[in-house]
């Protein structure tokens, strides 16, 4: 998991003792899970993430597919925040569905976690 930019988060001057945040880039597992090391010494209690993408679509002659992803928080693994990543697939006939984002590389996201 790559940490992007300044290793300190944007809120480092707020005295955010029980919170951490940052930006990361990584690859999901085959089950659509992506993880991030939070830096807490004991446990993550709750975490949220959102994508930093352009939400573009790739259009072909007969179909179009969106690249929008969503992050669902799942049970943390100690000091590691875990998210199930889902991708919105939009077909050319305006029917869409959520699918697991299995083994997708280069997902860039911002995250915030609470813990101790």
N, CA, C and O atoms as CSV, one atom per row, in Angstrom:
chain,resi,resn,atom,element,x,y,z
A,1,UNK,N,N,0.850,-1.167,0.000
A,1,UNK,CA,C,0.000,0.000,0.000
A,1,UNK,C,C,0.897,1.232,0.000
A,1,UNK,O,O,1.708,1.404,0.910
A,2,UNK,N,N,0.766,2.067,-0.981
A,2,UNK,CA,C,1.561,3.289,-1.088
A,2,UNK,C,C,0.873,4.430,-0.361
A,2,UNK,O,O,-0.347,4.574,-0.430
A,3,UNK,N,N,1.657,5.236,0.333
A,3,UNK,CA,C,1.126,6.442,0.951
A,3,UNK,C,C,1.514,7.608,0.062
A,3,UNK,O,O,2.681,7.761,-0.300
A,4,UNK,N,N,0.541,8.423,-0.288
A,4,UNK,CA,C,0.780,9.488,-1.246
A,4,UNK,C,C,1.096,10.805,-0.559
A,4,UNK,O,O,0.548,11.110,0.500
A,5,UNK,N,N,1.971,11.572,-1.159
A,5,UNK,CA,C,2.235,12.936,-0.693
A,5,UNK,C,C,2.895,13.007,0.667
A,5,UNK,O,O,3.659,12.119,1.046
A,6,UNK,N,N,2.600,14.057,1.390
A,6,UNK,CA,C,3.134,14.296,2.723
A,6,UNK,C,C,2.674,13.182,3.653
A,6,UNK,O,O,1.479,12.890,3.712
A,7,UNK,N,N,3.608,12.543,4.392
A,7,UNK,CA,C,3.186,11.457,5.278
A,7,UNK,C,C,2.254,11.919,6.402
A,7,UNK,O,O,1.521,11.106,6.965
A,8,UNK,N,N,2.274,13.210,6.735
A,8,UNK,CA,C,1.328,13.714,7.730
A,8,UNK,C,C,0.006,14.015,7.051
A,8,UNK,O,O,-0.028,14.444,5.897
A,9,UNK,N,N,-1.070,13.791,7.764
A,9,UNK,CA,C,-2.371,14.052,7.161
A,9,UNK,C,C,-2.707,15.534,7.207
A,9,UNK,O,O,-2.019,16.319,7.859
A,10,UNK,N,N,-3.758,15.903,6.516
A,10,UNK,CA,C,-4.140,17.317,6.396
A,10,UNK,C,C,-4.557,17.933,7.719
A,10,UNK,O,O,-4.538,19.156,7.858
A,11,UNK,N,N,-4.934,17.112,8.696
A,11,UNK,CA,C,-5.433,17.631,9.976
A,11,UNK,C,C,-4.423,17.461,11.105
A,11,UNK,O,O,-4.814,17.437,12.272
A,12,UNK,N,N,-3.135,17.343,10.789
A,12,UNK,CA,C,-2.155,17.051,11.829
A,12,UNK,C,C,-2.022,18.164,12.864
A,12,UNK,O,O,-1.532,17.902,13.962
A,13,UNK,N,N,-2.432,19.377,12.567
A,13,UNK,CA,C,-2.332,20.478,13.534
A,13,UNK,C,C,-3.557,20.621,14.422
A,13,UNK,O,O,-3.592,21.524,15.257
A,14,UNK,N,N,-4.557,19.770,14.276
A,14,UNK,CA,C,-5.778,19.890,15.056
A,14,UNK,C,C,-5.736,19.133,16.378
A,14,UNK,O,O,-6.726,19.153,17.109
A,15,UNK,N,N,-4.650,18.476,16.710
A,15,UNK,CA,C,-4.591,17.712,17.944
A,15,UNK,C,C,-5.496,16.497,17.896
A,15,UNK,O,O,-6.154,16.174,18.884
A,16,UNK,N,N,-5.536,15.830,16.773
A,16,UNK,CA,C,-6.447,14.723,16.522
A,16,UNK,C,C,-5.849,13.450,17.129
A,16,UNK,O,O,-5.278,12.632,16.408
A,17,UNK,N,N,-5.976,13.277,18.453
A,17,UNK,CA,C,-5.340,12.178,19.167
A,17,UNK,C,C,-5.929,10.827,18.776
A,17,UNK,O,O,-5.182,9.870,18.567
A,18,UNK,N,N,-7.231,10.732,18.674
A,18,UNK,CA,C,-7.889,9.447,18.417
A,18,UNK,C,C,-8.295,9.266,16.957
A,18,UNK,O,O,-9.134,8.419,16.650
A,19,UNK,N,N,-7.716,10.040,16.069
A,19,UNK,CA,C,-8.039,9.923,14.657
A,19,UNK,C,C,-6.794,9.987,13.800
A,19,UNK,O,O,-5.803,10.621,14.161
A,20,UNK,N,N,-6.858,9.333,12.679
A,20,UNK,CA,C,-5.785,9.375,11.678
A,20,UNK,C,C,-6.450,9.508,10.314
A,20,UNK,O,O,-7.594,9.093,10.126
A,21,UNK,N,N,-5.730,10.085,9.373
A,21,UNK,CA,C,-6.248,10.194,8.016
A,21,UNK,C,C,-5.083,10.204,7.047
A,21,UNK,O,O,-3.932,10.392,7.444
A,22,UNK,N,N,-5.383,10.004,5.791
A,22,UNK,CA,C,-4.344,10.025,4.787
A,22,UNK,C,C,-4.882,9.639,3.426
A,22,UNK,O,O,-6.084,9.438,3.253
A,23,UNK,N,N,-3.993,9.538,2.477
A,23,UNK,CA,C,-4.333,9.097,1.126
A,23,UNK,C,C,-3.473,7.894,0.800
A,23,UNK,O,O,-2.283,7.872,1.115
A,24,UNK,N,N,-4.061,6.904,0.176
A,24,UNK,CA,C,-3.341,5.682,-0.161
A,24,UNK,C,C,-3.711,5.231,-1.562
A,24,UNK,O,O,-4.715,5.655,-2.135
A,25,UNK,N,N,-2.877,4.368,-2.087
A,25,UNK,CA,C,-3.126,3.783,-3.401
A,25,UNK,C,C,-2.772,2.309,-3.297
A,25,UNK,O,O,-1.727,1.956,-2.750
A,26,UNK,N,N,-3.632,1.453,-3.815
A,26,UNK,CA,C,-3.354,0.039,-3.685
A,26,UNK,C,C,-4.142,-0.818,-4.643
A,26,UNK,O,O,-4.781,-0.324,-5.572
A,27,UNK,N,N,-4.085,-2.125,-4.397
A,27,UNK,CA,C,-4.753,-3.137,-5.206
A,27,UNK,C,C,-5.684,-3.934,-4.310
A,27,UNK,O,O,-5.307,-4.312,-3.201
A,28,UNK,N,N,-6.883,-4.191,-4.776
A,28,UNK,CA,C,-7.825,-4.992,-4.001
A,28,UNK,C,C,-7.470,-6.467,-4.117
A,28,UNK,O,O,-6.796,-6.888,-5.057
A,29,UNK,N,N,-7.936,-7.243,-3.147
A,29,UNK,CA,C,-7.751,-8.692,-3.188
A,29,UNK,C,C,-8.805,-9.303,-4.104
A,29,UNK,O,O,-9.644,-8.593,-4.659
A,30,UNK,N,N,-8.758,-10.598,-4.256
A,30,UNK,CA,C,-9.744,-11.282,-5.097
A,30,UNK,C,C,-11.149,-11.195,-4.507
A,30,UNK,O,O,-12.133,-11.377,-5.224
A,31,UNK,N,N,-11.250,-10.917,-3.205
A,31,UNK,CA,C,-12.564,-10.754,-2.574
A,31,UNK,C,C,-12.983,-9.293,-2.488
A,31,UNK,O,O,-13.965,-8.979,-1.816
A,32,UNK,N,N,-12.266,-8.393,-3.151
A,32,UNK,CA,C,-12.637,-6.986,-3.186
A,32,UNK,C,C,-12.281,-6.210,-1.933
A,32,UNK,O,O,-12.893,-5.177,-1.661
A,33,UNK,N,N,-11.306,-6.679,-1.158
A,33,UNK,CA,C,-10.919,-6.013,0.093
A,33,UNK,C,C,-9.622,-5.248,-0.131
A,33,UNK,O,O,-8.698,-5.732,-0.785
A,34,UNK,N,N,-9.576,-4.032,0.433
A,34,UNK,CA,C,-8.349,-3.238,0.428
A,34,UNK,C,C,-8.089,-2.805,1.867
A,34,UNK,O,O,-9.027,-2.527,2.614
A,35,UNK,N,N,-6.824,-2.748,2.253
A,35,UNK,CA,C,-6.472,-2.431,3.631
A,35,UNK,C,C,-5.520,-1.245,3.672
A,35,UNK,O,O,-4.855,-0.924,2.687
A,36,UNK,N,N,-5.467,-0.600,4.838
A,36,UNK,CA,C,-4.528,0.506,5.043
A,36,UNK,C,C,-4.045,0.458,6.492
A,36,UNK,O,O,-4.837,0.277,7.417
A,37,UNK,N,N,-2.739,0.623,6.673
A,37,UNK,CA,C,-2.155,0.695,8.014
A,37,UNK,C,C,-2.436,2.085,8.569
A,37,UNK,O,O,-2.087,3.082,7.937
A,38,UNK,N,N,-3.057,2.169,9.731
A,38,UNK,CA,C,-3.498,3.447,10.273
A,38,UNK,C,C,-2.474,4.136,11.163
A,38,UNK,O,O,-2.504,5.359,11.304
A,39,UNK,N,N,-1.579,3.383,11.759
A,39,UNK,CA,C,-0.606,3.976,12.659
A,39,UNK,C,C,-1.033,3.976,14.117
A,39,UNK,O,O,-0.295,4.470,14.969
A,40,UNK,N,N,-2.198,3.437,14.423
A,40,UNK,CA,C,-2.602,3.314,15.820
A,40,UNK,C,C,-1.767,2.222,16.486
A,40,UNK,O,O,-1.289,1.303,15.820
A,41,UNK,N,N,-1.596,2.328,17.805
A,41,UNK,CA,C,-0.788,1.337,18.506
A,41,UNK,C,C,-1.603,0.135,18.986
A,41,UNK,O,O,-1.033,-0.928,19.231
A,42,UNK,N,N,-2.931,0.283,19.127
A,42,UNK,CA,C,-3.731,-0.822,19.656
A,42,UNK,C,C,-4.818,-1.314,18.714
A,42,UNK,O,O,-4.798,-2.473,18.300
A,43,UNK,N,N,-5.764,-0.451,18.371
A,43,UNK,CA,C,-6.909,-0.932,17.605
A,43,UNK,C,C,-7.623,0.187,16.862
A,43,UNK,O,O,-7.737,1.311,17.352
A,44,UNK,N,N,-8.095,-0.143,15.679
A,44,UNK,CA,C,-8.986,0.725,14.913
A,44,UNK,C,C,-10.403,0.429,15.384
A,44,UNK,O,O,-10.783,-0.735,15.511
A,45,UNK,N,N,-11.186,1.468,15.643
A,45,UNK,CA,C,-12.572,1.291,16.056
A,45,UNK,C,C,-13.515,1.494,14.877
A,45,UNK,O,O,-14.489,0.758,14.722
A,46,UNK,N,N,-13.224,2.495,14.045
A,46,UNK,CA,C,-14.084,2.793,12.902
A,46,UNK,C,C,-13.251,3.479,11.826
A,46,UNK,O,O,-12.315,4.215,12.135
A,47,UNK,N,N,-13.591,3.239,10.574
A,47,UNK,CA,C,-12.865,3.872,9.468
A,47,UNK,C,C,-13.817,4.133,8.302
A,47,UNK,O,O,-14.792,3.406,8.107
A,48,UNK,N,N,-13.523,5.170,7.539
A,48,UNK,CA,C,-14.268,5.529,6.319
A,48,UNK,C,C,-13.256,5.812,5.218
A,48,UNK,O,O,-12.112,6.180,5.486
A,49,UNK,N,N,-13.691,5.637,3.988
A,49,UNK,CA,C,-12.833,5.944,2.841
A,49,UNK,C,C,-13.696,6.405,1.677
A,49,UNK,O,O,-14.866,6.041,1.566
A,50,UNK,N,N,-13.102,7.206,0.823
A,50,UNK,CA,C,-13.778,7.605,-0.405
A,50,UNK,C,C,-12.742,7.694,-1.522
A,50,UNK,O,O,-11.575,7.995,-1.269
A,51,UNK,N,N,-13.165,7.434,-2.747
A,51,UNK,CA,C,-12.211,7.412,-3.856
A,51,UNK,C,C,-11.784,8.808,-4.265
A,51,UNK,O,O,-12.536,9.773,-4.124
A,52,UNK,N,N,-10.575,8.898,-4.771
A,52,UNK,CA,C,-10.093,10.128,-5.387
A,52,UNK,C,C,-9.864,9.814,-6.850
A,52,UNK,O,O,-8.731,9.607,-7.285
A,53,UNK,N,N,-10.931,9.781,-7.591
A,53,UNK,CA,C,-10.853,9.471,-9.012
A,53,UNK,C,C,-11.672,10.467,-9.795
A,53,UNK,O,O,-12.330,11.339,-9.227
A,54,UNK,N,N,-11.625,10.330,-11.098
A,54,UNK,CA,C,-12.360,11.268,-11.932
A,54,UNK,C,C,-13.736,10.747,-12.336
A,54,UNK,O,O,-14.473,11.429,-13.049
A,55,UNK,N,N,-14.088,9.539,-11.884
A,55,UNK,CA,C,-15.402,8.946,-12.162
A,55,UNK,C,C,-15.709,8.941,-13.654
A,55,UNK,O,O,-16.826,9.245,-14.075
A,56,UNK,N,N,-14.710,8.593,-14.437
A,56,UNK,CA,C,-14.888,8.599,-15.889
A,56,UNK,C,C,-15.547,7.317,-16.365
A,56,UNK,O,O,-15.661,6.343,-15.621
A,57,UNK,N,N,-15.970,7.335,-17.594
A,57,UNK,CA,C,-16.553,6.160,-18.214
A,57,UNK,C,C,-15.777,5.836,-19.478
A,57,UNK,O,O,-15.282,6.722,-20.173
A,58,UNK,N,N,-15.685,4.558,-19.753
A,58,UNK,CA,C,-15.052,4.112,-20.984
A,58,UNK,C,C,-16.167,3.664,-21.911
A,58,UNK,O,O,-16.902,2.730,-21.590
A,59,UNK,N,N,-16.302,4.311,-23.044
A,59,UNK,CA,C,-17.395,3.999,-23.970
A,59,UNK,C,C,-16.860,3.285,-25.200
A,59,UNK,O,O,-15.869,3.709,-25.795
A,60,UNK,N,N,-17.511,2.218,-25.569
A,60,UNK,CA,C,-17.216,1.505,-26.814
A,60,UNK,C,C,-18.386,1.737,-27.765
A,60,UNK,O,O,-19.279,2.533,-27.474
A,61,UNK,N,N,-18.381,1.052,-28.885
A,61,UNK,CA,C,-19.458,1.243,-29.861
A,61,UNK,C,C,-20.819,0.838,-29.314
A,61,UNK,O,O,-21.819,1.503,-29.582
A,62,UNK,N,N,-20.863,-0.254,-28.547
A,62,UNK,CA,C,-22.168,-0.753,-28.088
A,62,UNK,C,C,-22.342,-0.732,-26.584
A,62,UNK,O,O,-23.468,-0.865,-26.102
A,63,UNK,N,N,-21.261,-0.569,-25.818
A,63,UNK,CA,C,-21.376,-0.619,-24.361
A,63,UNK,C,C,-20.571,0.508,-23.730
A,63,UNK,O,O,-19.671,1.083,-24.344
A,64,UNK,N,N,-20.915,0.794,-22.520
A,64,UNK,CA,C,-20.145,1.738,-21.715
A,64,UNK,C,C,-19.993,1.143,-20.331
A,64,UNK,O,O,-20.902,0.478,-19.832
A,65,UNK,N,N,-18.857,1.377,-19.712
A,65,UNK,CA,C,-18.622,0.821,-18.387
A,65,UNK,C,C,-18.070,1.909,-17.487
A,65,UNK,O,O,-17.097,2.577,-17.838
A,66,UNK,N,N,-18.683,2.089,-16.332
A,66,UNK,CA,C,-18.204,3.115,-15.414
A,66,UNK,C,C,-17.028,2.597,-14.612
A,66,UNK,O,O,-16.810,1.389,-14.521
A,67,UNK,N,N,-16.271,3.514,-14.030
A,67,UNK,CA,C,-15.147,3.152,-13.185
A,67,UNK,C,C,-15.345,3.664,-11.764
A,67,UNK,O,O,-14.375,3.804,-11.019
A,68,UNK,N,N,-16.554,3.937,-11.386
A,68,UNK,CA,C,-16.848,4.451,-10.052
A,68,UNK,C,C,-16.741,3.340,-9.023
A,68,UNK,O,O,-17.287,2.254,-9.220
A,69,UNK,N,N,-16.036,3.606,-7.918
A,69,UNK,CA,C,-15.924,2.628,-6.843
A,69,UNK,C,C,-16.464,3.215,-5.551
A,69,UNK,O,O,-16.468,4.431,-5.360
A,70,UNK,N,N,-16.921,2.339,-4.667
A,70,UNK,CA,C,-17.437,2.713,-3.357
A,70,UNK,C,C,-16.748,1.864,-2.299
A,70,UNK,O,O,-16.400,0.712,-2.558
A,71,UNK,N,N,-16.550,2.421,-1.116
A,71,UNK,CA,C,-15.848,1.732,-0.042
A,71,UNK,C,C,-16.812,1.449,1.106
A,71,UNK,O,O,-17.422,2.367,1.653
A,72,UNK,N,N,-16.945,0.180,1.465
A,72,UNK,CA,C,-17.780,-0.230,2.583
A,72,UNK,C,C,-16.860,-0.647,3.729
A,72,UNK,O,O,-16.079,-1.585,3.568
A,73,UNK,N,N,-16.930,0.031,4.893
A,73,UNK,CA,C,-16.072,-0.373,6.011
A,73,UNK,C,C,-16.441,-1.781,6.475
A,73,UNK,O,O,-17.622,-2.107,6.600
A,74,UNK,N,N,-15.436,-2.609,6.728
A,74,UNK,CA,C,-15.664,-3.924,7.311
A,74,UNK,C,C,-14.831,-4.021,8.577
A,74,UNK,O,O,-14.039,-3.122,8.858
A,75,UNK,N,N,-14.987,-5.073,9.337
A,75,UNK,CA,C,-14.343,-5.202,10.641
A,75,UNK,C,C,-12.835,-4.994,10.524
A,75,UNK,O,O,-12.173,-5.668,9.735
A,76,UNK,N,N,-12.285,-4.051,11.317
A,76,UNK,CA,C,-10.839,-3.810,11.273
A,76,UNK,C,C,-10.071,-5.037,11.762
A,76,UNK,O,O,-10.600,-5.851,12.518
A,77,UNK,N,N,-8.844,-5.155,11.330
A,77,UNK,CA,C,-7.958,-6.230,11.758
A,77,UNK,C,C,-6.874,-5.610,12.625
A,77,UNK,O,O,-5.773,-5.336,12.149
A,78,UNK,N,N,-7.182,-5.389,13.893
A,78,UNK,CA,C,-6.232,-4.735,14.791
A,78,UNK,C,C,-6.046,-3.282,14.416
A,78,UNK,O,O,-6.983,-2.489,14.509
A,79,UNK,N,N,-4.825,-2.921,13.986
A,79,UNK,CA,C,-4.528,-1.525,13.627
A,79,UNK,C,C,-4.676,-1.277,12.134
A,79,UNK,O,O,-4.323,-0.205,11.643
A,80,UNK,N,N,-5.194,-2.258,11.414
A,80,UNK,CA,C,-5.386,-2.136,9.970
A,80,UNK,C,C,-6.853,-1.879,9.663
A,80,UNK,O,O,-7.720,-2.655,10.065
A,81,UNK,N,N,-7.133,-0.795,8.951
A,81,UNK,CA,C,-8.501,-0.515,8.502
A,81,UNK,C,C,-8.749,-1.322,7.235
A,81,UNK,O,O,-7.882,-1.410,6.366
A,82,UNK,N,N,-9.942,-1.913,7.136
A,82,UNK,CA,C,-10.275,-2.753,5.986
A,82,UNK,C,C,-11.553,-2.249,5.341
A,82,UNK,O,O,-12.486,-1.828,6.025
A,83,UNK,N,N,-11.584,-2.296,4.018
A,83,UNK,CA,C,-12.751,-1.838,3.270
A,83,UNK,C,C,-13.071,-2.842,2.169
A,83,UNK,O,O,-12.172,-3.360,1.508
A,84,UNK,N,N,-14.356,-3.108,1.981
A,84,UNK,CA,C,-14.807,-3.885,0.831
A,84,UNK,C,C,-15.078,-2.876,-0.272
A,84,UNK,O,O,-15.845,-1.932,-0.086
A,85,UNK,N,N,-14.449,-3.078,-1.413
A,85,UNK,CA,C,-14.563,-2.141,-2.519
A,85,UNK,C,C,-15.567,-2.694,-3.525
A,85,UNK,O,O,-15.453,-3.832,-3.982
A,86,UNK,N,N,-16.545,-1.868,-3.855
A,86,UNK,CA,C,-17.550,-2.248,-4.844
A,86,UNK,C,C,-17.470,-1.289,-6.012
A,86,UNK,O,O,-17.212,-0.097,-5.845
A,87,UNK,N,N,-17.694,-1.828,-7.191
A,87,UNK,CA,C,-17.628,-1.018,-8.405
A,87,UNK,C,C,-19.014,-0.968,-9.034
A,87,UNK,O,O,-19.723,-1.974,-9.083
A,88,UNK,N,N,-19.385,0.192,-9.507
A,88,UNK,CA,C,-20.664,0.350,-10.198
A,88,UNK,C,C,-20.433,0.096,-11.676
A,88,UNK,O,O,-19.678,0.816,-12.329
A,89,UNK,N,N,-21.087,-0.932,-12.200
A,89,UNK,CA,C,-20.993,-1.252,-13.622
A,89,UNK,C,C,-22.253,-0.761,-14.309
A,89,UNK,O,O,-23.364,-1.166,-13.967
A,90,UNK,N,N,-22.070,0.094,-15.258
A,90,UNK,CA,C,-23.185,0.681,-16.004
A,90,UNK,C,C,-23.103,0.203,-17.441
A,90,UNK,O,O,-22.094,0.408,-18.115
A,91,UNK,N,N,-24.149,-0.423,-17.900
A,91,UNK,CA,C,-24.144,-0.900,-19.282
A,91,UNK,C,C,-24.738,0.160,-20.198
A,91,UNK,O,O,-25.279,1.162,-19.731
A,92,UNK,N,N,-24.637,-0.062,-21.487
A,92,UNK,CA,C,-25.106,0.911,-22.463
A,92,UNK,C,C,-26.604,1.132,-22.438
A,92,UNK,O,O,-27.068,2.180,-22.889
A,93,UNK,N,N,-27.385,0.177,-21.924
A,93,UNK,CA,C,-28.839,0.312,-21.913
A,93,UNK,C,C,-29.366,0.861,-20.582
A,93,UNK,O,O,-30.535,0.664,-20.253
A,94,UNK,N,N,-28.519,1.539,-19.827
A,94,UNK,CA,C,-28.869,2.183,-18.559
A,94,UNK,C,C,-29.214,1.220,-17.441
A,94,UNK,O,O,-29.797,1.639,-16.441
A,95,UNK,N,N,-28.874,-0.054,-17.572
A,95,UNK,CA,C,-28.998,-0.989,-16.462
A,95,UNK,C,C,-27.652,-1.063,-15.771
A,95,UNK,O,O,-26.620,-1.239,-16.419
A,96,UNK,N,N,-27.665,-0.928,-14.462
A,96,UNK,CA,C,-26.415,-0.959,-13.732
A,96,UNK,C,C,-26.483,-1.896,-12.558
A,96,UNK,O,O,-27.565,-2.316,-12.148
A,97,UNK,N,N,-25.313,-2.231,-12.006
A,97,UNK,CA,C,-25.260,-3.095,-10.836
A,97,UNK,C,C,-23.945,-2.887,-10.104
A,97,UNK,O,O,-22.957,-2.435,-10.683
A,98,UNK,N,N,-23.953,-3.228,-8.810
A,98,UNK,CA,C,-22.742,-3.221,-8.013
A,98,UNK,C,C,-22.090,-4.588,-8.107
A,98,UNK,O,O,-22.771,-5.611,-8.039
A,99,UNK,N,N,-20.780,-4.608,-8.262
A,99,UNK,CA,C,-20.019,-5.851,-8.236
A,99,UNK,C,C,-18.795,-5.630,-7.360
A,99,UNK,O,O,-18.365,-4.493,-7.169
A,100,UNK,N,N,-18.235,-6.707,-6.829
A,100,UNK,CA,C,-17.002,-6.587,-6.063
A,100,UNK,C,C,-15.875,-6.134,-6.983
A,100,UNK,O,O,-15.756,-6.593,-8.119
A,101,UNK,N,N,-15.070,-5.243,-6.480
A,101,UNK,CA,C,-13.926,-4.757,-7.252
A,101,UNK,C,C,-12.754,-5.696,-6.997
A,101,UNK,O,O,-11.813,-5.349,-6.283
A,102,UNK,N,N,-12.818,-6.871,-7.578
A,102,UNK,CA,C,-11.816,-7.909,-7.329
A,102,UNK,C,C,-10.544,-7.662,-8.138
A,102,UNK,O,O,-10.585,-7.504,-9.358
A,103,UNK,N,N,-9.415,-7.631,-7.431
A,103,UNK,CA,C,-8.082,-7.524,-8.042
A,103,UNK,C,C,-7.954,-6.338,-8.991
A,103,UNK,O,O,-7.501,-6.493,-10.125
A,104,UNK,N,N,-8.347,-5.170,-8.534
A,104,UNK,CA,C,-8.211,-3.949,-9.328
A,104,UNK,C,C,-7.014,-3.164,-8.803
A,104,UNK,O,O,-6.915,-2.913,-7.602
A,105,UNK,N,N,-6.116,-2.781,-9.681
A,105,UNK,CA,C,-4.909,-2.069,-9.284
A,105,UNK,C,C,-5.120,-0.557,-9.399
A,105,UNK,O,O,-5.980,-0.084,-10.143
A,106,UNK,N,N,-4.324,0.171,-8.653
A,106,UNK,CA,C,-4.285,1.623,-8.770
A,106,UNK,C,C,-5.487,2.355,-8.211
A,106,UNK,O,O,-5.822,3.437,-8.694
A,107,UNK,N,N,-6.149,1.796,-7.202
A,107,UNK,CA,C,-7.264,2.512,-6.578
A,107,UNK,C,C,-6.682,3.537,-5.612
A,107,UNK,O,O,-5.993,3.176,-4.658
A,108,UNK,N,N,-6.957,4.797,-5.856
A,108,UNK,CA,C,-6.488,5.880,-4.997
A,108,UNK,C,C,-7.657,6.343,-4.143
A,108,UNK,O,O,-8.744,6.610,-4.655
A,109,UNK,N,N,-7.425,6.439,-2.826
A,109,UNK,CA,C,-8.515,6.809,-1.937
A,109,UNK,C,C,-8.004,7.576,-0.728
A,109,UNK,O,O,-6.852,7.426,-0.321
A,110,UNK,N,N,-8.869,8.389,-0.166
A,110,UNK,CA,C,-8.612,9.085,1.099
A,110,UNK,C,C,-9.320,8.313,2.184
A,110,UNK,O,O,-10.407,7.779,1.962
A,111,UNK,N,N,-8.721,8.249,3.350
A,111,UNK,CA,C,-9.311,7.489,4.441
A,111,UNK,C,C,-9.193,8.267,5.751
A,111,UNK,O,O,-8.315,9.114,5.915
A,112,UNK,N,N,-10.090,7.961,6.668
A,112,UNK,CA,C,-10.054,8.503,8.022
A,112,UNK,C,C,-10.427,7.374,8.974
A,112,UNK,O,O,-11.383,6.639,8.731
A,113,UNK,N,N,-9.671,7.241,10.055
A,113,UNK,CA,C,-9.916,6.167,11.009
A,113,UNK,C,C,-9.905,6.722,12.421
A,113,UNK,O,O,-9.199,7.683,12.725
A,114,UNK,N,N,-10.700,6.100,13.274
A,114,UNK,CA,C,-10.741,6.430,14.702
A,114,UNK,C,C,-10.292,5.206,15.481
A,114,UNK,O,O,-10.674,4.083,15.155
A,115,UNK,N,N,-9.496,5.417,16.493
A,115,UNK,CA,C,-9.003,4.300,17.289
A,115,UNK,C,C,-8.128,4.798,18.415
A,115,UNK,O,O,-8.177,5.967,18.798
A,116,UNK,N,N,-7.331,3.895,18.933
A,116,UNK,CA,C,-6.436,4.241,20.039
A,116,UNK,C,C,-5.220,3.343,20.030
A,116,UNK,O,O,-4.346,3.478,20.886
